[in-house]
Amino acid sequence: MKNYIIILLFAIVMVSCKENKKETDSTIVESKVMAQDIASPIINVGKGPDALFLNPNKSFLYVANVEDTLVSVIDTETDEVVKSINGIKYPWGFTRLAKSNLVAVSGYDKQLVIIDFTNHSIVNQKVFKTHLGGIASDKEGKYVYVIAIDDHKVLQLNSKTLKIVHTFSTGKGPDGIGISKDDSTLFVTNTEDGTISVINTLSNTQKIIETGGKPELIHYNKDHSLLFISNFLKNKIHIIDTEKREIVKEIENIKTPEEAVLSEDEKLLYVVSFDSGELNVYDASTLEKQSITYKTGNKPIGVMPLGNKLYVSNYGNNSISIIKK
């Protein structure tokens, strides 16, 4: 019974940690765009589905269930869960290690795991002294960079041994992390400060970009020359040029945005709205909002384009929506 109570309390903390950033008195933003109200099929997964990862041949979609201890594996041809990778303590984010068959997964409960996605098995793991958040890696797959939430730091890890090579300070409430085109600069969202830390990993110097609000999730284009950063409280997407190391454009009037992800051809930008339960579509060049939005499940967070489909993780009802474009 004691162990059960401890587990239950931890689960409540996890829910509170995620829900705390979501349940806000955000300004309601009006939209004149026609919505696609057709109900999409769903796939039931673990508790609190969040980040998504698509393997290189696009045959399997991984789902990080942040309130659970497993990653769900979806066959993208049949759109069914074919396996659960168990033993991951509240999986948070993914990063593929260069062109290898390995993907690193951060677990909120102080664990980092390496998965071989050819057979969906854990091949390495390590437990740390701090809760972990967002995760990224360099182009060669030599280093993994993971957010150490409690310590307000980024841990630079040797990807083979998972030993800490270096640490970099961040602001308060670090969450998302991205890396520049030349691998020299890290970008970290600080949710409690309303800032983005821009860290030069070679000189260990940094500057701060003031955004206000609550900058959170970071996604990028194929060559990492641009980062797309959601600001949950400001109802914005900040677009950063990683060479200039500054915000060059913004998309406004998006109610409580979560992931902002480019289409496979990088012509469109898909932006998830958490409170609205919608997926907004923008021209990636002009940033003009397109003439349709898609309905999702409850409290959506992640989006993954694939062919004529869009997979959306619904944090609020433990499912993945399959939206036909």
Buried (B, 14 or more C-beta within 10 A) or exposed (E): EEEEEEEEEEBEEBBEBBBEBBEBEBEEBEBEEEEBEEEBEBBEBBBBBBBBBBBEEEEBBBBBBBBBBBBBBBEBEEBEBEBBBEEBBBBBBBBBBEEEBBBBBBBBBBBBBBBBBEEBEBEBBBEBEBBBBBBBBBEEBBBBBBBBBEBBBBBBBEBEEBEBEEEBBBBEBBBBBBBBBEBBBBBBBBBEBBBBBBBBBEEEEBEEBEBEBBBBBBBBBEEBBBBBBBBBBBBBBBBBBBEEBEBEEBBEEBBBBBBBBBBEEEEBBBBBBBBBBBBBBBEBEEBEBEEEBBBBBEBBBBBBBBEEBBBBBBBBBBBBBBBEB
